[in-house]
Amino acid sequence: MLEAGGRNTGWRTRIPGMLAFQSEKTNWRFETVPQAGLNGRRGYQPRGRGLGGSSAINAMIYIRGNAWDYDNWAAMGCPGWSYADVLPYFKRAEHNVRGGDDYHGGEGPLWVSNQDSPNPGTLAFIEAGASLQIPRNDDFNGARQEGIGLYQVTQKGGERWSAARAYLEPAGPNLRIETGVTVERVLFDEGRAWGVAYLQDGERREIRARRAVVLSGGVFGTPQVLMLSGIGPAAHLQQHGIAVRVDRADVGGNLQDHLDYVAAYECDDTRFLGSNLTGMVNMAGALVQWFRRRSGPMTTPYAEGGAFLKIDPDAPCPDVQLHFVIAALEDHGRAKVRAHGYSGHVCVLRPESKGTVRLASADARAAPLIDPAFLTDPRDIALMKNGVRAMYRILETPPMSDYKGRDRNPIDLADDAALEALIRARADTIYHPVGTARMGSDADAVCDPRLRVRGVEGLYVADASIMPKLVSGNTNAPSIMIGERAADFIREDLG
């Protein structure tokens, strides 16, 4: 296994509440190209760097998406990917502290836990939504997704439980892991992948694969490696002096992401987070509690509660997701807000806007050009506006409104033009990019439904880039399910 980052075993990774304090050692900190739909702003694209990938720096929310998503994948030309097909793999991966049942696994490697110490404000948010007739939902991954409630999290005993802790820590001596690696390209002989060329410690090296090569570089890294290996849009590769092996326009295409609008509120309740003296004292006490008992406020995923709402009555399933965060979040937490507060987040679950990932250079060390093309389809902004209004209704309803929060960006929600301007000025990703090496049965698909790269032999993809359509929710659990499926496909194909 070749990994660009480190092993991610330090306490900053293990403490859930330290997710807001990650460095460039664990986070690629990518940026998008200027986004026309966001007034020309560059968006932030954090991605995990090190073992476990983004599961080592994410908010640990365990959401699979909606059953309809997977049935839709099957209908789009991906046989074997219906909800009935993928549910056993979700269950196989999962170790839910509630135990196994028709929807959950109780013995898998990925621990899924209830939250240890949800903030009172999160509980107030749920109560406010329930008073508006939003049904309570204690299990967004069960019989129904719609409703409001607390999220379950990928934690074990108060510690972050990343994919690396679930799958790599228990691995035996047959797995060799090399860290600090930059993969330059996949090596081929007569159309079959036989190895990988990479940089490590300033030296160029090669490693041979007897049976197959599996790419799991994520939605940005996987298409970058494919293009550097000569698999991608021919004209684009030729611009960078790369010999074309397979002309495949959809490599790096079909990029979809959840755009997120944030309503940030300041308030006087110091149980919410704040970048001031009281906030720092609170955090110091919480760290002591975590180190002593692995419990308390530092087990927070920050986005503790949320909701799945159906805004369009004709939608097949919820089309908007809400996250409630226990801090007044600005610019992904990079802009420090001294005041204590909270924020409500809303994203369009199945956006119509699609973008691209392209090479900035033939040098594998250069970051790719990321263009999610946010809000370029007018259907997305129309749904986002109605979702934002629904979210504000919850924040302005008791008992949530009892906190007397002060909106940092007040607006007349009835003013459609002003609301659209505010969304375009403030919205950015909530970190769920997918689709840049999509699977399918059509001639343009990058992978077939068994995750084999089309046009070559012995090359697989096992990450969120294979999704033909973004799922209705957070993407960590589906990515792990994809890895479970890839393992079976490879075992069956190679014997």
C-alpha positions as CSV (number, residue, x, y, z in Angstrom):
1,M,0.0,0.0,0.0
2,L,1.4,3.4,-1.1
3,E,0.3,6.4,1.0
4,A,1.1,10.0,0.3
5,G,0.8,11.2,3.9
6,G,1.8,9.7,7.3
7,R,0.3,7.1,9.6
8,N,-2.2,9.4,11.4
9,T,-1.7,7.8,14.8
10,G,-1.3,10.9,16.9
11,W,-3.7,12.3,19.5
12,R,-4.8,15.1,17.2
13,T,-6.3,12.4,14.9
14,R,-7.7,10.3,17.7
15,I,-9.5,13.1,19.6
16,P,-12.8,13.7,17.8
17,G,-12.9,17.4,18.8
18,M,-9.5,18.1,17.3
19,L,-10.9,17.9,13.7
20,A,-10.9,21.7,13.6
21,F,-7.1,21.8,14.3
22,Q,-5.6,19.7,11.5
23,S,-2.4,20.8,9.8
24,E,-1.1,20.4,6.3
25,K,0.4,17.1,7.5
26,T,-3.1,15.5,7.5
27,N,-5.0,17.8,5.1
28,W,-4.2,18.6,1.5
29,R,-6.1,21.9,1.8
30,F,-7.0,22.1,-1.9
31,E,-8.8,25.0,-3.4
32,T,-11.1,25.2,-6.4
33,V,-10.6,27.3,-9.4
34,P,-12.7,30.5,-9.3
35,Q,-16.4,29.6,-9.2
36,A,-18.6,31.7,-11.4
37,G,-21.7,30.6,-9.4
38,L,-20.1,31.9,-6.2
39,N,-19.2,35.4,-7.5
40,G,-15.8,34.3,-8.7
41,R,-14.6,33.0,-5.3
42,R,-12.3,30.1,-4.9
43,G,-13.7,27.4,-2.7
44,Y,-11.9,25.4,0.0
45,Q,-11.5,21.6,-0.6
46,P,-10.0,19.9,2.5
47,R,-9.0,16.3,1.8
48,G,-7.4,13.8,4.2
49,R,-3.7,13.2,3.8
50,G,-2.4,10.0,5.5
51,L,-3.8,6.6,6.4
52,G,-7.5,6.6,6.6
53,G,-7.8,9.5,4.1
54,S,-10.6,11.9,4.8
55,S,-12.0,9.6,7.5
56,A,-9.0,10.8,9.6
57,I,-10.1,14.4,9.5
58,N,-13.9,14.4,8.9
59,A,-16.8,15.0,11.2
60,M,-17.3,11.3,11.7
61,I,-21.0,11.4,10.7
62,Y,-22.2,7.9,9.7
63,I,-24.8,8.4,6.9
64,R,-25.2,6.0,4.0
65,G,-27.5,8.0,1.8
66,N,-31.0,7.0,0.7
67,A,-32.1,3.6,-0.6
68,W,-33.3,5.3,-3.7
69,D,-29.8,6.5,-4.5
70,Y,-28.5,3.0,-5.0
71,D,-31.6,1.8,-6.9
72,N,-31.0,4.8,-9.1
73,W,-27.4,3.8,-9.7
74,A,-28.7,0.4,-10.9
75,A,-31.1,2.1,-13.2
76,M,-28.3,4.3,-14.6
77,G,-26.5,1.2,-15.9
78,C,-24.8,-0.2,-12.8
79,P,-26.3,-3.6,-12.2
80,G,-25.5,-5.1,-8.8
81,W,-25.5,-1.7,-7.1
82,S,-29.2,-1.5,-6.0
83,Y,-30.0,-0.9,-2.3
84,A,-30.7,-4.6,-1.9
85,D,-27.2,-5.3,-3.3
86,V,-25.2,-2.8,-1.2
87,L,-27.0,-3.2,2.2
88,P,-25.2,-6.4,3.1
89,Y,-21.9,-4.6,2.5
90,F,-22.9,-1.7,4.7
91,K,-23.8,-4.2,7.4
92,R,-20.6,-6.3,6.9
93,A,-18.5,-3.2,7.5
94,E,-20.4,-1.9,10.5
95,H,-20.0,-2.5,14.2
96,N,-23.0,-0.5,15.5
97,V,-23.1,-0.2,19.3
98,R,-26.9,-0.6,19.1
99,G,-26.3,-4.1,17.7
100,G,-27.2,-5.8,14.5
101,D,-30.6,-5.8,12.9
102,D,-32.3,-5.7,9.5
103,Y,-30.4,-2.5,8.6
104,H,-27.2,-2.6,10.7
105,G,-24.2,-4.8,11.4
106,G,-23.0,-5.5,14.9
107,E,-19.7,-7.2,14.2
108,G,-17.9,-5.3,11.5
109,P,-14.6,-3.5,11.8
110,L,-16.0,0.1,11.5
111,W,-17.4,1.2,14.8
112,V,-20.5,3.3,14.8
113,S,-21.5,4.9,18.1
114,N,-24.1,7.1,19.7
115,Q,-22.7,10.5,20.7
116,D,-21.3,10.8,24.2
117,S,-22.1,14.3,25.1
118,P,-24.4,16.2,22.7
119,N,-24.6,19.9,23.3
120,P,-27.9,21.2,24.8
121,G,-28.2,23.5,21.9
122,T,-28.2,20.5,19.5
123,L,-31.1,19.0,21.5
124,A,-32.9,22.3,21.3
125,F,-32.5,22.3,17.5
126,I,-34.1,18.9,17.3
127,E,-37.0,19.9,19.6
128,A,-37.6,23.0,17.5
129,G,-37.8,21.0,14.3
130,A,-40.1,18.5,15.9
131,S,-42.4,21.3,17.0
132,L,-42.7,22.2,13.3
133,Q,-43.9,18.7,12.5
134,I,-40.6,17.4,11.2
135,P,-40.7,13.7,12.4
136,R,-38.0,12.7,14.9
137,N,-35.6,10.2,13.5
138,D,-33.3,8.2,15.7
139,D,-31.8,6.2,12.8
140,F,-31.2,8.0,9.5
141,N,-29.8,4.7,8.1
142,G,-32.8,2.6,9.0
143,A,-36.3,2.2,7.5
144,R,-36.7,5.9,6.6
145,Q,-34.3,8.8,6.1
146,E,-36.6,11.8,6.4
147,G,-36.7,13.6,9.8
148,I,-34.6,15.3,12.4
149,G,-32.3,13.9,15.1
150,L,-28.8,13.2,16.3
151,Y,-26.2,11.7,14.0
152,Q,-24.3,8.5,14.9
153,V,-20.6,8.8,14.5
154,T,-17.6,6.6,13.6
155,Q,-16.1,6.5,17.0
156,K,-15.1,3.7,19.4
157,G,-14.9,4.4,23.1
158,G,-14.7,8.2,22.6
159,E,-12.0,8.0,19.9
160,R,-12.2,8.7,16.2
161,W,-12.5,5.4,14.4
162,S,-11.1,6.1,10.9
163,A,-11.0,3.6,8.0
164,A,-7.3,3.0,8.9
165,R,-8.1,2.0,12.5
166,A,-10.9,-0.2,11.2
167,Y,-9.0,-2.0,8.4
168,L,-5.3,-1.3,8.6
169,E,-4.5,-1.6,12.3
170,P,-5.7,-5.2,12.4
171,A,-4.0,-6.1,9.2
172,G,-1.5,-8.9,9.3
173,P,2.2,-9.2,8.1
174,N,1.1,-9.7,4.5
175,L,0.4,-6.0,4.2
176,R,3.3,-3.7,3.6
177,I,2.6,0.1,3.9
178,E,4.9,2.8,2.5
179,T,4.2,6.4,3.6
180,G,5.4,9.7,2.2
181,V,4.9,8.5,-1.3
182,T,3.9,10.5,-4.4
183,V,2.5,8.1,-7.1
184,E,3.5,9.3,-10.5
185,R,1.8,6.9,-12.8
186,V,0.6,3.3,-13.3
187,L,2.9,1.2,-15.4
188,F,1.6,-0.9,-18.2
189,D,2.8,-3.7,-20.5
190,E,0.7,-4.5,-23.6
191,G,-2.4,-2.9,-21.9
192,R,-2.1,-4.6,-18.5
193,A,-1.1,-2.8,-15.3
194,W,2.0,-4.4,-14.0
195,G,3.1,-1.8,-11.4
196,V,3.4,1.8,-10.2
197,A,6.1,4.4,-10.5
198,Y,6.4,6.7,-7.4
199,L,8.6,9.2,-5.6
200,Q,9.8,8.6,-2.0
201,D,12.5,10.3,-0.1
202,G,13.6,12.2,-3.2
203,E,14.1,9.0,-5.2
204,R,12.1,7.6,-8.1
205,R,11.1,4.0,-7.5
206,E,8.9,1.3,-9.0
207,I,6.9,-1.5,-7.4
208,R,5.6,-4.5,-9.3
209,A,2.0,-5.9,-9.0
210,R,1.7,-9.6,-9.7
211,R,-2.1,-9.5,-10.2
212,A,-3.6,-6.0,-10.1
213,V,-3.3,-2.3,-9.1
214,V,-6.0,-0.6,-7.1
215,L,-6.4,3.2,-7.1
216,S,-7.9,4.7,-4.0
217,G,-6.7,8.3,-4.3
218,G,-10.1,9.9,-3.8
219,V,-12.1,12.0,-6.1
220,F,-9.2,14.3,-6.9
221,G,-6.2,12.0,-6.7
222,T,-7.6,9.0,-8.6
223,P,-8.4,10.9,-11.8
224,Q,-5.1,12.7,-11.5
225,V,-3.2,9.4,-11.5
226,L,-5.3,8.0,-14.3
227,M,-4.5,11.1,-16.5
228,L,-0.8,11.0,-15.6
229,S,-0.9,7.3,-16.7
230,G,-2.4,8.3,-20.1
231,I,-6.0,7.5,-19.4
232,G,-8.3,10.5,-19.9
233,P,-9.4,13.2,-22.3
234,A,-6.9,12.9,-25.2
235,A,-6.6,16.6,-26.0
236,H,-6.0,17.5,-22.4
237,L,-3.3,14.9,-21.9
238,Q,-1.6,16.0,-25.1
239,Q,-1.5,19.5,-23.8
240,H,0.7,18.3,-21.0
241,G,2.9,16.1,-23.1
242,I,1.3,12.8,-21.9
243,A,1.1,9.9,-24.3
244,V,-2.6,8.8,-24.6
245,R,-3.2,5.2,-23.7
246,V,-7.0,5.4,-23.4
247,D,-9.0,8.4,-24.7
248,R,-11.7,8.6,-22.1
249,A,-13.4,12.0,-21.8
250,D,-15.2,11.2,-18.5
251,V,-11.9,10.8,-16.5
252,G,-12.0,13.8,-14.2
253,G,-15.6,14.7,-15.4
254,N,-18.9,14.2,-13.6
255,L,-17.6,16.0,-10.5
256,Q,-20.5,16.5,-8.0
257,D,-20.3,18.0,-4.6
258,H,-22.7,19.1,-1.8
259,L,-22.7,22.9,-1.7
260,D,-23.4,24.2,1.8
261,Y,-24.9,27.4,3.0
262,V,-24.1,28.4,6.6
263,A,-26.2,30.6,8.9
264,A,-23.9,31.7,11.8
265,Y,-25.4,33.0,15.0
266,E,-23.7,34.5,18.0
267,C,-25.2,34.1,21.5
268,D,-24.3,34.5,25.2
269,D,-24.5,30.8,26.1
270,T,-20.9,29.7,26.8
271,R,-21.7,26.0,26.3
272,F,-21.4,26.8,22.6
273,L,-17.9,27.1,21.3
274,G,-16.1,30.4,20.9
275,S,-12.6,31.6,20.2
276,N,-12.2,33.7,23.4
277,L,-10.8,33.2,26.9
278,T,-13.9,31.4,28.2
279,G,-13.9,29.1,25.2
280,M,-10.2,28.2,25.6
281,V,-10.7,27.5,29.3
282,N,-13.7,25.3,28.4
283,M,-11.7,23.4,25.8
284,A,-8.8,22.9,28.2
285,G,-11.1,21.3,30.7
286,A,-12.7,19.2,28.0
287,L,-9.2,17.9,26.9
288,V,-8.4,16.9,30.4
289,Q,-11.7,15.0,30.6
290,W,-11.0,13.3,27.3
291,F,-7.5,12.2,28.3
292,R,-8.8,10.8,31.6
293,R,-12.0,9.2,30.5
294,R,-12.4,9.5,26.7
295,S,-15.6,11.3,27.3
296,G,-17.1,14.8,27.4
297,P,-17.2,17.7,24.9
298,M,-14.1,16.7,23.0
299,T,-16.0,13.7,21.6
300,T,-18.1,16.1,19.6
301,P,-18.3,15.8,15.8
302,Y,-19.3,19.6,15.9
303,A,-22.1,18.8,13.4
304,E,-24.0,16.9,16.1
305,G,-27.6,16.9,14.8
306,G,-29.3,17.4,11.5
307,A,-32.3,16.7,9.4
308,F,-33.3,15.3,6.0
309,L,-36.1,17.3,4.4
310,K,-38.2,16.8,1.3
311,I,-38.6,20.4,-0.1
312,D,-39.9,19.4,-3.5
313,P,-43.0,17.2,-3.0
314,D,-42.3,15.4,-6.2
315,A,-38.8,14.4,-5.2
316,P,-38.3,10.6,-4.8
317,C,-36.7,11.1,-1.3
318,P,-35.3,13.9,0.9
319,D,-33.6,16.5,-1.3
320,V,-32.1,18.8,1.4
321,Q,-29.9,17.9,4.4
322,L,-29.3,20.1,7.5
323,H,-26.4,20.0,9.9
324,F,-26.4,21.8,13.2
325,V,-23.0,22.9,14.4
326,I,-22.1,24.0,17.9
327,A,-20.0,27.0,16.8
328,A,-20.6,30.1,14.8
329,L,-18.8,28.8,11.8
330,E,-17.2,31.1,9.3
331,D,-15.0,30.0,6.3
332,H,-14.8,26.4,7.4
333,G,-13.7,27.4,10.9
334,R,-10.6,29.1,9.5
335,A,-12.0,32.6,10.4
336,K,-12.0,32.7,14.2
337,V,-15.2,34.0,15.7
338,R,-14.6,35.2,19.3
339,A,-18.2,35.1,20.3
340,H,-19.9,31.8,21.4
341,G,-22.6,30.7,19.0
342,Y,-23.9,28.1,16.6
343,S,-24.7,27.6,13.0
344,G,-27.2,26.0,10.7
345,H,-26.1,24.4,7.5
346,V,-28.2,23.4,4.5
347,C,-27.1,21.5,1.3
348,V,-28.8,20.3,-1.8
349,L,-28.5,16.6,-1.8
350,R,-28.6,15.7,-5.4
351,P,-27.2,18.7,-7.3
352,E,-27.6,19.0,-11.0
353,S,-24.4,21.1,-11.4
354,K,-21.4,19.0,-12.5
355,G,-17.7,20.0,-12.8
356,T,-14.3,18.6,-13.6
357,V,-10.9,17.7,-12.2
358,R,-8.0,18.5,-14.6
359,L,-4.2,18.4,-14.5
360,A,-2.5,21.7,-13.7
361,S,0.8,20.0,-14.7
362,A,2.4,16.7,-15.7
363,D,4.2,16.8,-12.4
364,A,2.4,14.5,-9.9
365,R,3.3,16.8,-7.0
366,A,1.2,19.6,-8.4
367,A,-2.3,20.0,-7.1
368,P,-5.0,19.3,-9.7
369,L,-7.4,22.0,-11.0
370,I,-10.7,21.4,-9.2
371,D,-13.8,22.9,-10.7
372,P,-17.1,21.8,-9.0
373,A,-19.1,24.3,-11.1
374,F,-21.2,25.1,-8.1
375,L,-24.7,26.6,-8.9
376,T,-24.2,26.5,-12.6
377,D,-27.5,24.7,-13.0
378,P,-30.4,27.0,-12.0
379,R,-32.3,24.1,-10.4
380,D,-29.7,24.0,-7.6
381,I,-30.1,27.6,-6.5
382,A,-33.9,27.4,-6.6
383,L,-33.8,24.4,-4.3
384,M,-31.1,25.9,-2.1
385,K,-33.2,29.0,-1.4
386,N,-36.2,27.0,-0.2
387,G,-33.9,24.8,1.9
388,V,-32.3,27.8,3.5
389,R,-35.8,29.2,4.4
390,A,-36.7,25.9,6.0
391,M,-33.6,25.8,8.0
392,Y,-34.1,29.4,9.3
393,R,-37.6,28.4,10.4
394,I,-36.1,25.8,12.7
395,L,-33.5,28.2,14.1
396,E,-36.1,30.8,14.8
397,T,-38.5,28.4,16.6
398,P,-38.5,27.7,20.4
399,P,-36.6,26.2,22.2
400,M,-33.9,27.0,19.7
401,S,-34.9,30.7,19.6
402,D,-34.7,30.8,23.4
403,Y,-30.9,31.1,23.0
404,K,-31.6,34.6,21.5
405,G,-29.0,34.1,18.8
406,R,-27.9,37.0,16.7
407,D,-27.6,36.3,13.0
408,R,-24.2,37.5,11.7
409,N,-25.8,37.9,8.3
410,P,-29.4,39.0,8.7
411,I,-31.6,39.1,5.7
412,D,-35.2,39.4,4.7
413,L,-35.9,35.9,3.6
414,A,-38.9,37.1,1.5
415,D,-36.5,39.0,-0.7
416,D,-35.6,36.4,-3.2
417,A,-32.8,38.3,-4.9
418,A,-31.2,39.2,-1.6
419,L,-31.3,35.6,-0.5
420,E,-29.7,34.4,-3.7
421,A,-27.0,37.0,-3.4
422,L,-26.3,35.9,0.2
423,I,-26.0,32.3,-0.8
424,R,-23.6,33.0,-3.7
425,A,-21.5,35.2,-1.4
426,R,-21.3,32.6,1.5
427,A,-21.8,29.1,0.3
428,D,-19.1,26.5,-0.1
429,T,-18.6,22.8,0.0
430,I,-19.5,20.5,2.9
431,Y,-16.8,18.1,1.7
432,H,-18.6,15.4,-0.3
433,P,-17.0,15.4,-3.8
434,V,-17.6,12.3,-5.9
435,G,-17.9,11.0,-9.5
436,T,-14.7,11.7,-11.4
437,A,-14.1,8.0,-12.4
438,R,-17.7,7.0,-12.7
439,M,-18.8,3.5,-13.2
440,G,-21.4,2.4,-15.8
441,S,-22.2,0.1,-18.6
442,D,-22.0,2.8,-21.3
443,A,-19.0,3.3,-23.6
444,D,-18.0,6.6,-21.9
445,A,-17.9,5.2,-18.3
446,V,-14.4,5.1,-16.7
447,C,-15.0,1.9,-14.8
448,D,-17.4,-1.0,-15.3
449,P,-19.8,-2.0,-12.5
450,R,-17.1,-4.3,-11.1
451,L,-14.8,-1.2,-10.7
452,R,-12.4,-2.3,-13.4
453,V,-11.0,0.6,-15.4
454,R,-12.2,0.2,-19.0
455,G,-9.7,-0.1,-21.8
456,V,-6.9,-1.7,-19.7
457,E,-6.5,-4.8,-17.7
458,G,-5.6,-5.3,-14.1
459,L,-6.5,-1.8,-12.8
460,Y,-9.3,-1.1,-10.3
461,V,-10.7,2.0,-8.6
462,A,-12.1,1.8,-5.0
463,D,-13.2,5.2,-3.8
464,A,-16.0,7.8,-4.1
465,S,-14.8,8.7,-7.6
466,I,-16.7,5.7,-9.0
467,M,-20.1,7.1,-8.0
468,P,-22.2,7.9,-11.0
469,K,-24.5,10.1,-8.9
470,L,-23.9,11.8,-5.6
471,V,-25.7,10.1,-2.7
472,S,-28.2,11.8,-0.5
473,G,-26.0,12.3,2.5
474,N,-22.4,12.2,3.8
475,T,-20.0,10.1,1.8
476,N,-17.7,8.4,4.2
477,A,-19.9,5.3,4.8
478,P,-20.6,4.8,1.1
479,S,-16.9,5.1,0.3
480,I,-16.2,2.3,2.8
481,M,-19.0,0.2,1.3
482,I,-17.4,0.7,-2.1
483,G,-14.1,-0.6,-0.7
484,E,-15.8,-3.7,0.7
485,R,-17.4,-4.3,-2.7
486,A,-14.1,-3.8,-4.5
487,A,-12.4,-6.4,-2.3
488,D,-15.0,-9.0,-3.3
489,F,-14.8,-8.1,-7.0
490,I,-11.0,-8.4,-6.9
491,R,-11.1,-11.7,-5.0
492,E,-13.6,-13.2,-7.4
493,D,-11.8,-11.9,-10.5
494,L,-8.3,-12.9,-9.6
495,G,-9.1,-16.1,-7.6
